[in-house]
Amino acid sequence: MLIFKIFRDSEWADLQAEGTTKGAPIDLADGYVHFSGADTVVKTAALYFADVPDLMLIAVEADGLDGLEWETSRGGASFPHLYRELTMVDVVWAKPLSIANGTHQFPELS
């Protein structure tokens, strides 16, 4: 099962250059890398990245991923959190998220 991380272009560039990342500023503050499932990633983009251009959607295979825990949010949804650095080896694919009519355009999430 794929899980998804939204990165700003600069965060994606840092991961590519360094090979590892502890995540975005919110990840550093919380102590884990925030991910979304296919059922929550569109809402995540709308809530936290509205009108933010130059985003990348990163897909990671959750099955067998060490350091991954599913935790329930305040709203009751289940979210994957990675309690270690994200590496380029973990990335299955990365695709840009363009904006059209104020909405991020998502690729096929499989």
Secondary structure, DSSP 8 states (H G I E B T S, - for coil): -EEEEEEEHHHHHHHHHHSEE--SHHHHHHTSEE-B-TTTHHHHHHHHSTT--SEEEEEEE-TT-TTEEEEE-TTS-EEEEESS-EEGGGEEEEEEEEEETTEEE-----
